[in-house]
Amino acid sequence: MRSKMKITLGVVVLVTIIGVFFPQLIHKDSPIASENINRAQEVFNNNGTSLEEPETVTEKTIIKGIILVNKTYGLPSNYNPGENPEAVEALYKMTKAAQEEIGKTIQSVSGFRSYEYQKNLFNQYAQKDGVEKASTYSARAGHSEHQTGLAFDIGGRNKEHWVKTSFERTEEGKWLKDNAHKYGFILRYPKGKTHITGYTYEPWHFRYVGVEHAEIIYKNDLTLEEYLLEGN
C-alpha cells in the first residue's frame, strides 16, 4: 500500500514539474512585431536539429500597392496565387531584350513556390546548417517572396552559375543588374544591404514591382524595405 502511495505521489510531482517547466522549454519568442502574426514555437526533429514552425499570418501586407514579404511581414498559408501574369509578361519582355542586346539567354530558374514547398525547403536547409544559418539565405514558410508569384530566380544557359554569387560576373548577371528595372524588376537582395533585407546577397533573385516603382528604387539604390518603410 505504501509502495502504491509513493508511486502515486511521484507521478503527481512529475506531472506538476512538467506542467510548470516544459512550456518554458519549448516556447520561443518571435521578434516579429506584426499584430497579425502569432509567436513561433520551436520544435525538434529526430536528429535533435532545431527547426521553427512558421507563424500563422492572416493577411498580406500591401504598401504603395506593393506586397511586402520579408522576415517581419508574411503571407497566409492559403495564399496560393501562382505566377503573376503581369510579372510573367514582363519577364518575357526582359528575356527577349537580353537576347537582342547581348545575345544571351536568361531564364527563370525558380518562380512561384507554395507555402508547403517553402516549409519543406527551409526545414531541409535547417537540418543541414541549423536554423540560424539557414535563415540568412532561405525564408521560412509564409515569408518567401516566391509565394507572391512575383519573384524569380534568374539564370543564364550555364547552370554552373545558377543561384550562386558567381552569377554577378556573367554577362547575363551584369545586364540584369543594369536593366531589370526597365521591365519592372528590382534586385531584391543587393550587396551590402543584408542588415536591411535580412538575407545575404543574391544577384539572381529579382522581384517584380512595376516599372514606376522599379525606376525609383534603382536610381536611388534602395531596398524594397527602404522604399516602402522609410518614407522614400
C-alpha positions as CSV (number, residue, x, y, z in Angstrom):
1,M,0.0,0.0,0.0
2,R,2.8,2.4,0.9
3,S,4.6,1.5,-2.3
4,K,1.5,2.4,-4.3
5,M,1.2,5.7,-2.4
6,K,4.8,6.6,-3.2
7,I,4.4,5.8,-6.8
8,T,1.2,7.9,-7.0
9,L,2.9,10.8,-5.2
10,G,5.8,10.6,-7.5
11,V,3.6,10.7,-10.6
12,V,1.8,13.8,-9.2
13,V,5.1,15.6,-8.6
14,L,6.5,14.7,-12.0
15,V,3.3,15.9,-13.7
16,T,3.5,19.2,-11.7
17,I,7.1,19.7,-12.7
18,I,6.4,19.1,-16.4
19,G,3.4,21.4,-16.3
20,V,5.4,24.3,-14.8
21,F,8.7,24.0,-16.7
22,F,8.0,22.2,-20.0
23,P,6.1,25.1,-21.7
24,Q,9.0,27.4,-20.9
25,L,11.4,24.9,-22.6
26,I,9.5,24.6,-25.8
27,H,8.3,28.2,-26.4
28,K,10.5,30.6,-28.2
29,D,9.6,34.3,-28.5
30,S,9.4,35.6,-32.1
31,P,10.9,39.0,-32.8
32,I,8.2,39.8,-35.3
33,A,6.1,42.8,-34.3
34,S,3.2,42.5,-36.8
35,E,-0.1,42.3,-34.9
36,N,-1.5,39.5,-37.2
37,I,1.4,37.1,-36.6
38,N,1.4,34.6,-33.7
39,R,4.5,33.7,-31.8
40,A,6.5,30.8,-33.2
41,Q,7.2,27.6,-31.4
42,E,10.5,25.8,-31.5
43,V,10.3,22.1,-32.3
44,F,13.0,19.4,-32.7
45,N,13.3,16.7,-35.3
46,N,14.6,13.2,-34.6
47,N,18.2,14.3,-35.1
48,G,17.9,17.0,-32.5
49,T,18.1,19.8,-35.1
50,S,16.2,22.9,-34.0
51,L,13.5,23.9,-36.5
52,E,10.9,26.6,-36.4
53,E,7.2,26.2,-37.1
54,P,6.1,29.2,-39.3
55,E,3.9,31.9,-37.8
56,T,0.2,32.0,-38.6
57,V,-0.4,35.0,-40.8
58,T,-4.0,36.1,-41.6
59,E,-3.4,38.9,-44.0
60,K,-0.8,40.1,-46.5
61,T,0.8,43.5,-46.2
62,I,0.4,46.0,-49.0
63,I,2.2,49.3,-49.1
64,K,2.1,51.7,-52.0
65,G,0.3,49.0,-53.9
66,I,3.2,46.6,-53.4
67,I,3.1,43.3,-51.4
68,L,5.8,43.4,-48.8
69,V,7.2,40.0,-47.8
70,N,10.3,39.6,-45.6
71,K,11.2,38.2,-42.2
72,T,8.7,40.5,-40.5
73,Y,5.8,40.6,-42.9
74,G,4.4,37.3,-44.2
75,L,1.7,35.7,-46.2
76,P,-1.2,33.5,-45.2
77,S,-0.6,29.7,-45.6
78,N,-3.5,29.5,-48.0
79,Y,-2.2,32.3,-50.2
80,N,-1.7,30.5,-53.5
81,P,-1.8,32.8,-56.5
82,G,0.6,31.1,-58.8
83,E,2.9,33.1,-61.0
84,N,1.5,36.6,-61.6
85,P,0.6,37.1,-65.3
86,E,1.8,40.7,-65.4
87,A,5.2,39.6,-63.9
88,V,5.5,36.7,-66.4
89,E,4.8,39.0,-69.3
90,A,7.4,41.5,-68.0
91,L,9.9,38.6,-67.6
92,Y,9.3,37.5,-71.2
93,K,10.0,41.0,-72.5
94,M,13.1,41.2,-70.4
95,T,14.4,37.8,-71.7
96,K,13.7,39.0,-75.3
97,A,15.6,42.2,-74.7
98,A,18.6,40.4,-73.3
99,Q,18.8,38.2,-76.3
100,E,18.6,41.2,-78.7
101,E,21.0,43.4,-76.8
102,I,23.8,41.0,-75.7
103,G,22.9,37.8,-77.5
104,K,22.4,35.9,-74.2
105,T,19.6,33.8,-72.9
106,I,18.2,34.5,-69.5
107,Q,15.6,32.3,-67.9
108,S,13.6,31.7,-64.7
109,V,15.3,29.0,-62.6
110,S,12.7,29.2,-59.9
111,G,9.4,31.0,-59.8
112,F,6.3,30.5,-57.7
113,R,6.6,28.3,-54.6
114,S,3.7,27.3,-52.3
115,Y,3.7,27.6,-48.6
116,E,4.2,23.9,-48.1
117,Y,7.0,23.7,-50.6
118,Q,8.9,26.5,-48.9
119,K,8.3,24.9,-45.5
120,N,9.9,21.7,-46.6
121,L,12.7,23.5,-48.3
122,F,13.6,25.6,-45.3
123,N,13.4,22.6,-43.0
124,Q,15.9,20.8,-45.2
125,Y,18.3,23.7,-45.0
126,A,17.8,24.0,-41.2
127,Q,18.6,20.3,-40.7
128,K,21.7,20.7,-42.8
129,D,23.1,24.1,-41.5
130,G,20.9,24.9,-38.4
131,V,18.1,27.4,-38.2
132,E,20.3,30.5,-37.6
133,K,22.5,30.0,-40.7
134,A,19.6,28.8,-42.9
135,S,17.7,31.9,-42.0
136,T,20.4,34.0,-43.7
137,Y,19.8,32.6,-47.1
138,S,16.4,30.9,-47.0
139,A,12.9,32.2,-46.0
140,R,10.6,30.4,-43.6
141,A,7.3,29.3,-45.0
142,G,4.9,32.3,-45.3
143,H,7.9,34.6,-45.6
144,S,9.2,33.8,-49.0
145,E,8.8,36.2,-51.9
146,H,8.3,33.3,-54.2
147,Q,4.9,32.7,-52.6
148,T,3.7,36.0,-54.0
149,G,4.2,34.8,-57.6
150,L,6.1,38.0,-58.3
151,A,9.7,36.8,-57.6
152,F,12.0,34.8,-59.9
153,D,15.5,33.3,-59.5
154,I,17.0,34.1,-62.9
155,G,20.0,32.4,-64.6
156,G,21.7,32.0,-67.9
157,R,22.3,28.9,-70.0
158,N,25.3,27.9,-67.9
159,K,23.8,26.0,-64.9
160,E,27.2,26.4,-63.1
161,H,26.2,29.9,-62.1
162,W,22.6,29.2,-61.2
163,V,21.7,30.5,-57.7
164,K,25.3,31.4,-57.0
165,T,27.0,34.7,-56.4
166,S,29.3,34.0,-59.4
167,F,26.2,34.9,-61.5
168,E,27.1,38.6,-60.9
169,R,30.2,38.2,-63.0
170,T,28.4,36.7,-66.0
171,E,27.2,38.9,-68.9
172,E,23.7,37.9,-68.1
173,G,24.1,38.9,-64.4
174,K,25.6,42.3,-65.3
175,W,22.9,43.0,-67.8
176,L,20.2,42.2,-65.4
177,K,21.6,44.4,-62.7
178,D,21.7,47.4,-65.1
179,N,18.5,46.8,-67.0
180,A,15.9,44.8,-64.9
181,H,14.3,48.0,-63.6
182,K,13.3,48.9,-67.2
183,Y,10.9,46.0,-67.1
184,G,9.6,46.5,-63.6
185,F,12.1,44.2,-61.7
186,I,14.4,45.0,-58.8
187,L,17.4,43.1,-57.4
188,R,15.7,42.2,-54.2
189,Y,18.7,41.3,-52.0
190,P,21.6,43.6,-53.1
191,K,25.1,43.5,-51.9
192,G,25.9,45.4,-48.7
193,K,22.2,45.6,-47.6
194,T,21.9,42.4,-45.6
195,H,21.4,44.4,-42.4
196,I,18.2,45.8,-44.0
197,T,16.8,42.8,-46.0
198,G,17.9,40.1,-43.6
199,Y,19.3,38.0,-46.3
200,T,22.7,37.5,-47.9
201,Y,23.4,39.0,-51.4
202,E,21.6,37.2,-54.2
203,P,22.4,38.5,-57.6
204,W,19.9,36.1,-59.2
205,H,16.8,37.0,-57.2
206,F,14.5,39.6,-58.9
207,R,11.2,40.8,-57.7
208,Y,8.5,42.4,-59.9
209,V,7.1,45.7,-58.6
210,G,6.2,47.5,-61.8
211,V,8.3,49.9,-63.9
212,E,7.4,53.1,-62.0
213,H,8.5,51.7,-58.6
214,A,11.5,49.9,-60.0
215,E,12.9,53.0,-61.6
216,I,12.8,54.9,-58.3
217,I,14.3,52.0,-56.3
218,Y,17.1,51.5,-58.9
219,K,18.0,55.2,-59.3
220,N,18.2,55.7,-55.5
221,D,19.9,52.5,-54.7
222,L,17.2,51.4,-52.3
223,T,16.0,48.1,-51.0
224,L,12.3,47.4,-51.0
225,E,12.2,47.9,-47.2
226,E,13.8,51.3,-47.5
227,Y,11.4,52.3,-50.3
228,L,8.3,51.2,-48.5
229,L,9.0,51.7,-44.9
230,E,11.3,54.7,-44.6
231,G,9.4,57.3,-46.5
232,N,11.4,57.3,-49.7
